[in-house]
Amino acid sequence: MRFTFDLISDLHVDTWGNFDWTGQPTSTVCIVAGDVARDRALLLKALQHLGQVYQAVFYIDGNEEHIDYIENLGASYLSLAKQIERIHNVVYLQDNVVVVDGVAILGTNGWWGYDFDLGIAPDQVSEWAQKKYFMSAAAAKSISKMATNDAQYMITSVKRLQTHQDVKKIVMVTHTVPDPALIAHDIELDGNMRFNLMGNRLMMQAMAADTENKIHTWCFGHYHGSVDQIRSNIRFVNNCRGRANTNYSKYVYHPQRIVID
């Protein structure tokens, strides 16, 4: 068994201008780990283009895709799913496990529960986020609820895949960071409220459900620094482009080829 794919995320195409991925693919399959564009029309255009240069694109949304609809996340998800259905070669991973050549691709956004750093009170972080992103307390609470639901979905799905005879390996895909230890080295985030919006610590409970050691790679986005490390025999890797004209962005950006043996 050998399965390869290109990993890309956090393209933020609305900050870079025209998005052209022609000649970039190194595999026939691509995984996109969210934050393609805030503008829904630009998001769909980018996904359509990716569907033309890859035989299959497996996409999970990021927080940017919902930021203009944050007061009603449920409606945002429903409309996004319907819009993606019409795009050739693009599969929306939300509530949709895909199995290719013995590899299950399992994905969800992940969001955050405001508790990534246990040293900062979640309620304090939530209030800070409400002011920073101009959202209501109800919207902030819905994000936390979504984080719990997303984690439970991943845990339950991993558990079910343990007895699936056709699944030899699992690729986990989240937009947000699954483990605070992966970015604990970042001195700009240390002690910062923003750290608690970087990931969902509940995600790591999926490891306990992986009794057959099928999880091979965990792909994620959201964090614009670079991570590629092995923890508990699982490769955790991101490949974010980032917003244009920021310290954490890549003017020259290429896909990262991932190989599952």
N, C-alpha and C positions, 0 to 999 in steps of 0.2 A: 504494500500500500504506500503510495506517495501522492500527496496532494499539495499543490502550491497555490498561493493567492497573493495579491497585492494588498497591502494595508495602507489606507489613507484616511485622514480625518481633519476636522477643523479647517476646512478650506477657506471659510469666510469669503466666498467669492464676491460678495457685495462690497468688500473693502479692497479687492485687488483689481477689479475690472474684468475684462473678457476672460472667460475660463476656457482653455483649450488643452485637452489631455491627449491630443493626437500624437502618436509615437511614444507615449510614456509607458504604456503597459509592459510589464515583464512576465505576466501570467495571463491566462484567459479568464480568470476569476478575480473579482475585487471585493474587498470588505471595506465599507465606509462607516466609520464610527462616530458619525454625528457632526453637528455644527457646520453644515455645508453653507447655509445662508440664512439670514434672518428673514429676508424677503421671500415669500412663498413662491412667487413666480420664478425668481432666480434659482431657488432650490430645485424646482421641477425641471427647469432648463438644464441645469448641471447634471442631474440624474439621468435625464434623457440622453445627454451627450455621453456620459459614462456607459450607458446601455448600448451605445453605438460602437464603442471601442473595446468593450469587454463582452464575452459571451454570457456572463452572468455577473450581476452586481448585487451584493447582499448589504442592505442599508439599515442602519438604526439611527433614529433621530437624536439630536442633541438639544440642549436647552434653548439654543438660539432659534431653532425652528418654531418654538412655541412662545417666545418672549413677547410677541405682539398680541398673543391670545391667552396670556397667563392667567387672566381672571376666569377662564373657562377651559381648563386643560382637557376635559372630556370631549368637548366639541372640537377642539383643535386636533386631537388624535383621530377622531372619526373622519374629519374632512381630509386630513393628511393621508390616511389609509386609502380612502376612495380615490384621491388624486394619483397616488402611486400605482394603483391597480392598472392604470391605463398606459404605463410606461413600459415599453418593450425591454426585456432582459433584466429588469430591476425587481428584486424581491424585498419587501419590507419585513424585517425580522421580528417586529413586535408581535408576540403571540404566534410565532410561526417558525418552528424548528425545521431546518433544512439538513438533509443528509446527502453528502456527495462523496462517492468512493470510500465509504466506511467512516467518514468524518461528519459528525453532527455539528452544525453551526447554530449556536444558541445565543440570542441577543436581546437586550433591552436597554433603555436609556440609563436607568439607575438612579438619577436625580441625587438628592441629598436629604439627610435627616437633621442637619444643623449640628451634628455631634461628632464630626470626624476627629476633632481634637477634644478629648474628654475633659480637658482642663478649662474649657470655656463653656459656660452655661448655654445650652441650646436655645432657650427663650431669648437670651441676650442677642445671639446671632440672628435669630429670626426677626427680631425688631430692627436690627441693623440692616438686614436684607430688604425688609419692607421699605425702609427709607431710601436705600440706595437704588432700588429697582422700581420704586413707585408702585408697589403692589399692596393689595389689601392683606389683612391678617388671615382672611379666609383663603386667599390664593397661596400664601406662605404655608398654611396648614395643608392645603391640597398637595403641595409639592412633597411635604414630609410623608403624607399618606401614600403618594405615588412611589416614593422611595421604598417604603415597606412592602408595597404590592410587587414592585419590580424584583426586590430581593427574594420574596417568597416564590415568585414565578421561576426564577433561576434555580433556587434550591429544589423545588418540586420537580422541575424538568430534568435536572442532573440526576436526581434520585430515580426517575422513570427510565432514563437512558442507561442505567446500570445493567438492566436485564434485556436491553435491546440488542439482539444478536448481530444485527447489521452495523452497529455502531462500535467501532474500535477505539476511536479518539473523539474528543470533544474540544471544539474551539469556542471559548466564551468571548462574547463581545458586549461591552458596556460603553456608553459614552463617558460616564464619570469614572473616577479612579476607584478601584475595588478595595484597596487596602491603604490606610494612611501611611504605613511604613514605606511605601513606594516613593513618596514625595517628602518624607520627613527631613530630607537633607536640604530642602530649599529654604535658605535663610530669609528670603523675602516673604515667605508664607508663614514662617515659624511665629506662633503667637498672634497671627493676623486673623481677623474675622473671616477673611476670604478663604482661608484654609478649610473652614468647615463647610464651604460650598463646593469643595473640590471632589467630594466622593461620598460613597455610601458604605459604611463599615459593616452593614448587615450582609453585604455580598459575600464576605469571606466564610459565612456559614455554609455556602455551597460546597466548600472543601470537605466538610464532614460527610456530606451526602455522596461524595465521590469514592465509594468503597472499593470500586474496581480500578481506581487510578486511571480513569479515562481522560480526565482534563489534561490536555497537552499544552495549550497556549491560551492566554487571556489577553485579548486586544482591548484597548481603551483609547479614549481621546480626552478632551477637556483641559488636561494639563499640558501647557505649551512647551514645557521643558522636555528633555529626552529621557526615556526610561526603556531599558532593555536588560532585564535581569531574570535569573532563575531563583525561584523560591519554592521550596517543597516540591522540587522536580517539575515545576510548572513555569513556563516562560511568560513573563509579563512584559508587554511591549506596546508602545504607542508610536505614532508617527504623525504628529500634528503640524500643519503648516502655520497656523496662527493668523492673527489680524495683520494687515499690512501696516508698515511703519510703526511697529512696536518692538520692544527688546526681545520678546519671545515669538519671533516669526522668521520664516525662511523664504528669502527672495527666490533662491534656487531650491526647488522642491521636487522630490521624486518619490515614487511609491516605494515602500519597503516590502521586499519579497520574503514571504514566510513559507517555510517548507515543513510539512507534516509527514514524517516517515512512519 
